[in-house]
Amino acid sequence: MRKDSRLSRALHVLIHLNMTDKPVTSDKMAAMLLTNPVVARRTMALLRDQGYVRSSKGHNGGWSLAKPLNEITLLDIHKALGDNSVFTIGLTDEHTNCVIEHAVNATLKDAMNEAESILLTRFGEITLDLLGRDFEPPGASK
């Protein structure tokens, strides 16, 4: 089963953007995340559409933060990326007339909905500035 790592990748990039004083290109982001620049641009465009980052063109262009990290939550970024389910577990629908399948699906669905609600509530409580607070960039002194 394939994992959706867009949230963790976007958070990674946002923390890096906060630690630099100049825009970061899609090529540099892609190298950092071991992906294609097109993937980086598409992801960043979703964040730009919600006002979390901005892009600039030209020789010194790239992506930069549009809001301070203490004004952005994990939930904000989750929603900006498409608000997909946080779980990749799926329910079966192969035997639609089977009462056992209905019972299993109902139980799993209730449990997954409850767990997702708890997780998304917690996401809304965590601002991105908290993610990088214990990280010290190379060359910085305490």
GROMACS elastic network, one bead per residue, 0.5 to 0.9 nm:
[ bonds ]
;  ai    aj funct       b0    kb
    1    88     6  0.78829   500
    1    89     6  0.89567   500
    2    88     6  0.81479   500
    3    88     6  0.72694   500
    4     7     6  0.76424   500
    4     8     6  0.88307   500
    4    86     6  0.86334   500
    4    88     6  0.80973   500
    5     8     6  0.54990   500
    5     9     6  0.60915   500
    5    10     6  0.85470   500
    6     9     6  0.50725   500
    6    10     6  0.59349   500
    6    11     6  0.84854   500
    6    43     6  0.78099   500
    6    78     6  0.87496   500
    6    81     6  0.74753   500
    7    10     6  0.51753   500
    7    11     6  0.61487   500
    7    12     6  0.85454   500
    7    74     6  0.83514   500
    7    77     6  0.70143   500
    7    78     6  0.61892   500
    7    81     6  0.73033   500
    8    11     6  0.50970   500
    8    12     6  0.60859   500
    8    13     6  0.87161   500
    9    12     6  0.50036   500
    9    13     6  0.63249   500
    9    14     6  0.86782   500
    9    33     6  0.70313   500
   10    13     6  0.51744   500
   10    14     6  0.61574   500
   10    15     6  0.87053   500
   10    40     6  0.87975   500
   10    43     6  0.73462   500
   10    44     6  0.77772   500
   10    47     6  0.86731   500
   10    77     6  0.77482   500
   10    81     6  0.87538   500
   11    14     6  0.50586   500
   11    15     6  0.62168   500
   11    16     6  0.86288   500
   11    74     6  0.81099   500
   11    77     6  0.78695   500
   11   128     6  0.76854   500
   11   131     6  0.85187   500
   12    15     6  0.54406   500
   12    16     6  0.64423   500
   12    17     6  0.88110   500
   12    33     6  0.85298   500
   13    16     6  0.50573   500
   13    17     6  0.61208   500
   13    18     6  0.86555   500
   13    29     6  0.70010   500
   13    32     6  0.84417   500
   13    33     6  0.83382   500
   14    18     6  0.62692   500
   14    19     6  0.88097   500
   14    53     6  0.84618   500
   14    64     6  0.84306   500
   14    65     6  0.73267   500
   14    69     6  0.81400   500
   14   128     6  0.82402   500
   15    18     6  0.51214   500
   15    19     6  0.65674   500
   15    69     6  0.80786   500
   15   128     6  0.75551   500
   15   129     6  0.79533   500
   15   131     6  0.76199   500
   15   132     6  0.63233   500
   16    19     6  0.51320   500
   16    20     6  0.66623   500
   16    24     6  0.89108   500
   16   132     6  0.89684   500
   17    20     6  0.54769   500
   17    21     6  0.79189   500
   17    22     6  0.82484   500
   17    23     6  0.75144   500
   17    24     6  0.70349   500
   17    63     6  0.77170   500
   17    64     6  0.58856   500
   17    65     6  0.63515   500
   18    21     6  0.77378   500
   18    64     6  0.78974   500
   18    65     6  0.67869   500
   18    68     6  0.79970   500
   18    69     6  0.75125   500
   18   129     6  0.89309   500
   19   137     6  0.77469   500
   20    23     6  0.75625   500
   20    24     6  0.81642   500
   20    64     6  0.86142   500
   21    64     6  0.85264   500
   22    60     6  0.80720   500
   22    61     6  0.85052   500
   22    62     6  0.82052   500
   22    63     6  0.84502   500
   22    64     6  0.72123   500
   23    55     6  0.78952   500
   23    56     6  0.77401   500
   23    60     6  0.71671   500
   23    61     6  0.59713   500
   23    65     6  0.85584   500
   24    27     6  0.83170   500
   24    28     6  0.65168   500
   24    29     6  0.69595   500
   24    60     6  0.88102   500
   24    61     6  0.74103   500
   24    63     6  0.50376   500
   24    64     6  0.66331   500
   25    28     6  0.52418   500
   25    29     6  0.63481   500
   25    30     6  0.85948   500
   25    37     6  0.87377   500
   25    60     6  0.87093   500
   25    61     6  0.68037   500
   25    63     6  0.61021   500
   26    30     6  0.59663   500
   26    31     6  0.85563   500
   26    36     6  0.86464   500
   26    37     6  0.51898   500
   26    38     6  0.76100   500
   26    39     6  0.86940   500
   26    40     6  0.57918   500
   26    41     6  0.59009   500
   26    44     6  0.86190   500
   26    62     6  0.67329   500
   26    63     6  0.74480   500
   27    30     6  0.50644   500
   27    31     6  0.62412   500
   27    32     6  0.86385   500
   27    36     6  0.77219   500
   27    37     6  0.50713   500
   27    38     6  0.86050   500
   27    40     6  0.79648   500
   27    41     6  0.89351   500
   28    31     6  0.51411   500
   28    32     6  0.62100   500
   28    33     6  0.86868   500
   28    37     6  0.80369   500
   29    32     6  0.50093   500
   29    33     6  0.61639   500
   29    34     6  0.83398   500
   29    35     6  0.83002   500
   29    36     6  0.88841   500
   29    37     6  0.72255   500
   29    40     6  0.64960   500
   29    41     6  0.89103   500
   30    33     6  0.51147   500
   30    34     6  0.56453   500
   30    36     6  0.53583   500
   30    38     6  0.82271   500
   30    39     6  0.76149   500
   30    40     6  0.58053   500
   30    41     6  0.88030   500
   31    35     6  0.64617   500
   31    36     6  0.77533   500
   31    37     6  0.79998   500
   32    35     6  0.79455   500
   33    36     6  0.85545   500
   33    40     6  0.84645   500
   35    38     6  0.84823   500
   35    39     6  0.68105   500
   35    40     6  0.73710   500
   36    39     6  0.53305   500
   36    40     6  0.66010   500
   36    41     6  0.88754   500
   37    41     6  0.61177   500
   37    42     6  0.86014   500
   38    41     6  0.50484   500
   38    42     6  0.61334   500
   38    43     6  0.85910   500
   39    42     6  0.52002   500
   39    43     6  0.62213   500
   39    44     6  0.85525   500
   40    43     6  0.52696   500
   40    44     6  0.60797   500
   40    45     6  0.84968   500
   41    44     6  0.50737   500
   41    45     6  0.59124   500
   41    46     6  0.86940   500
   42    45     6  0.50753   500
   42    46     6  0.65523   500
   42    47     6  0.89758   500
   43    46     6  0.53459   500
   43    47     6  0.67219   500
   43    48     6  0.88329   500
   43    81     6  0.72193   500
   44    47     6  0.50182   500
   44    48     6  0.60541   500
   44    49     6  0.85674   500
   44    53     6  0.73337   500
   44    54     6  0.85513   500
   44    55     6  0.86919   500
   44    63     6  0.78481   500
   45    49     6  0.60598   500
   45    50     6  0.87310   500
   45    53     6  0.83332   500
   45    54     6  0.85386   500
   45    55     6  0.85367   500
   46    49     6  0.52018   500
   46    50     6  0.67401   500
   46    80     6  0.60121   500
   46    81     6  0.61763   500
   46    82     6  0.84176   500
   47    50     6  0.53074   500
   47    51     6  0.64645   500
   47    52     6  0.54566   500
   47    53     6  0.59569   500
   47    54     6  0.83699   500
   47    77     6  0.72621   500
   47    80     6  0.58839   500
   47    81     6  0.72258   500
   48    52     6  0.56105   500
   48    54     6  0.54889   500
   48    55     6  0.75499   500
   48    66     6  0.81988   500
   48    80     6  0.89867   500
   49    52     6  0.77626   500
   49    53     6  0.82319   500
   49    54     6  0.87460   500
   49    80     6  0.80815   500
   50    53     6  0.80294   500
   50    76     6  0.88018   500
   50    77     6  0.89569   500
   50    80     6  0.64264   500
   51    54     6  0.72148   500
   51    65     6  0.88252   500
   51    66     6  0.63432   500
   51    67     6  0.74331   500
   52    64     6  0.88668   500
   52    65     6  0.61692   500
   52    66     6  0.51207   500
   52    67     6  0.55464   500
   52    68     6  0.84372   500
   52    69     6  0.88793   500
   52    72     6  0.75684   500
   52    77     6  0.84967   500
   53    63     6  0.66942   500
   53    64     6  0.55569   500
   53    67     6  0.69676   500
   54    62     6  0.83165   500
   54    63     6  0.57286   500
   54    64     6  0.55169   500
   54    65     6  0.61728   500
   54    66     6  0.55909   500
   55    61     6  0.71325   500
   55    62     6  0.54798   500
   55    64     6  0.64329   500
   55    65     6  0.87895   500
   56    60     6  0.79657   500
   56    62     6  0.52952   500
   56    63     6  0.65695   500
   56    64     6  0.82901   500
   57    60     6  0.73042   500
   57    62     6  0.64464   500
   58    62     6  0.81226   500
   59    62     6  0.88378   500
   65    68     6  0.69846   500
   65    69     6  0.82821   500
   67    70     6  0.82792   500
   67    71     6  0.66268   500
   67    72     6  0.74276   500
   68    71     6  0.56426   500
   68    72     6  0.71700   500
   68   128     6  0.87373   500
   68   129     6  0.80534   500
   69    72     6  0.52578   500
   69    73     6  0.78878   500
   69   127     6  0.66066   500
   69   130     6  0.83720   500
   70    73     6  0.76169   500
   70   126     6  0.89398   500
   70   127     6  0.53176   500
   70   128     6  0.59450   500
   70   129     6  0.50149   500
   70   130     6  0.77246   500
   71   127     6  0.66454   500
   71   128     6  0.77935   500
   71   129     6  0.83647   500
   72    75     6  0.82129   500
   72    76     6  0.62131   500
   72    77     6  0.75330   500
   72   126     6  0.83787   500
   72   127     6  0.54312   500
   72   128     6  0.58970   500
   72   129     6  0.81508   500
   73    76     6  0.50727   500
   73    77     6  0.66634   500
   73    78     6  0.86823   500
   73   123     6  0.66198   500
   73   124     6  0.56111   500
   73   125     6  0.68319   500
   73   126     6  0.54078   500
   73   128     6  0.57400   500
   73   129     6  0.88226   500
   74    77     6  0.53153   500
   74    78     6  0.61369   500
   74    79     6  0.86476   500
   74   120     6  0.84844   500
   74   122     6  0.85561   500
   74   124     6  0.60975   500
   74   125     6  0.78724   500
   74   126     6  0.59918   500
   74   127     6  0.63451   500
   74   128     6  0.66781   500
   75    79     6  0.60721   500
   75    80     6  0.84624   500
   75    83     6  0.86730   500
   75   120     6  0.63650   500
   75   121     6  0.79448   500
   75   122     6  0.82445   500
   75   125     6  0.81564   500
   75   126     6  0.80442   500
   75   127     6  0.88326   500
   76    79     6  0.52692   500
   76    80     6  0.61263   500
   76    81     6  0.87263   500
   76   123     6  0.83032   500
   76   124     6  0.73276   500
   77    81     6  0.61785   500
   77    82     6  0.88119   500
   77    83     6  0.86363   500
   78    81     6  0.53536   500
   78    82     6  0.67704   500
   78    83     6  0.55471   500
   78    84     6  0.77679   500
   78    86     6  0.87637   500
   78   120     6  0.88493   500
   78   123     6  0.84670   500
   79    82     6  0.53022   500
   79    84     6  0.77000   500
   80    83     6  0.67583   500
   81    84     6  0.78600   500
   83    86     6  0.82755   500
   84    87     6  0.85103   500
   85    88     6  0.71936   500
   85   116     6  0.76775   500
   86   116     6  0.66894   500
   86   119     6  0.84298   500
   86   120     6  0.84713   500
   87    90     6  0.81434   500
   87   112     6  0.77929   500
   87   116     6  0.76709   500
   89   112     6  0.86180   500
   90   109     6  0.89894   500
   91   104     6  0.85562   500
   91   105     6  0.58871   500
   91   108     6  0.76322   500
   91   109     6  0.76647   500
   92    95     6  0.78076   500
   92    96     6  0.87750   500
   92   101     6  0.74630   500
   92   105     6  0.71899   500
   93    96     6  0.56901   500
   93   101     6  0.77326   500
   93   102     6  0.87613   500
   93   105     6  0.86520   500
   94    97     6  0.89371   500
   94   101     6  0.86273   500
   95    98     6  0.54759   500
   95    99     6  0.88498   500
   95   101     6  0.67334   500
   95   102     6  0.87884   500
   96    99     6  0.81996   500
   96   101     6  0.72790   500
   96   102     6  0.75335   500
   97   100     6  0.89769   500
   97   101     6  0.80423   500
   97   102     6  0.80983   500
   98   101     6  0.53440   500
   98   102     6  0.64991   500
   98   103     6  0.88733   500
   99   103     6  0.61811   500
   99   104     6  0.86173   500
  100   103     6  0.50920   500
  100   104     6  0.61245   500
  100   105     6  0.84952   500
  101   104     6  0.51329   500
  101   105     6  0.59854   500
  101   106     6  0.84273   500
  102   105     6  0.51657   500
  102   106     6  0.59895   500
  102   107     6  0.85774   500
  103   106     6  0.51767   500
  103   107     6  0.62150   500
  103   108     6  0.86010   500
  104   107     6  0.53001   500
  104   108     6  0.61309   500
  104   109     6  0.84138   500
  105   108     6  0.51270   500
  105   109     6  0.57598   500
  105   110     6  0.84079   500
  106   109     6  0.51229   500
  106   110     6  0.61189   500
  106   111     6  0.86138   500
  107   110     6  0.53266   500
  107   111     6  0.62638   500
  107   112     6  0.85865   500
  108   111     6  0.51811   500
  108   112     6  0.59472   500
  108   113     6  0.83916   500
  109   112     6  0.51552   500
  109   113     6  0.59306   500
  109   114     6  0.84738   500
  110   113     6  0.51905   500
  110   114     6  0.61593   500
  110   115     6  0.86238   500
  111   114     6  0.51938   500
  111   115     6  0.61586   500
  111   116     6  0.85279   500
  112   115     6  0.50754   500
  112   116     6  0.59283   500
  112   117     6  0.84364   500
  113   116     6  0.50912   500
  113   117     6  0.60538   500
  113   118     6  0.86575   500
  114   117     6  0.51554   500
  114   118     6  0.63499   500
  114   119     6  0.87029   500
  115   118     6  0.51984   500
  115   119     6  0.61900   500
  115   120     6  0.86331   500
  116   119     6  0.50226   500
  116   120     6  0.59884   500
  116   121     6  0.84045   500
  117   120     6  0.52447   500
  117   121     6  0.60755   500
  117   122     6  0.86066   500
  118   121     6  0.52008   500
  118   122     6  0.63151   500
  118   123     6  0.87103   500
  119   122     6  0.50977   500
  119   123     6  0.61572   500
  119   124     6  0.87508   500
  120   124     6  0.62944   500
  120   125     6  0.88380   500
  121   124     6  0.52113   500
  121   125     6  0.67708   500
  122   125     6  0.51335   500
  122   126     6  0.67077   500
  123   126     6  0.54576   500
  123   127     6  0.81997   500
  124   127     6  0.76103   500
  126   129     6  0.84635   500
  126   130     6  0.69658   500
  126   131     6  0.83508   500
  127   130     6  0.58052   500
  127   131     6  0.75445   500
  128   131     6  0.52759   500
  128   132     6  0.72759   500
  128   133     6  0.89834   500
  129   132     6  0.58085   500
  129   133     6  0.62010   500
  130   133     6  0.52602   500
  130   134     6  0.80779   500
  131   134     6  0.75754   500
  131   135     6  0.83011   500
  132   135     6  0.52138   500
  132   136     6  0.82052   500
  133   136     6  0.79495   500
  136   139     6  0.83183   500
  136   140     6  0.63648   500
  136   141     6  0.79150   500
  136   142     6  0.82434   500
  137   140     6  0.56722   500
  137   141     6  0.87461   500
  138   141     6  0.86158   500
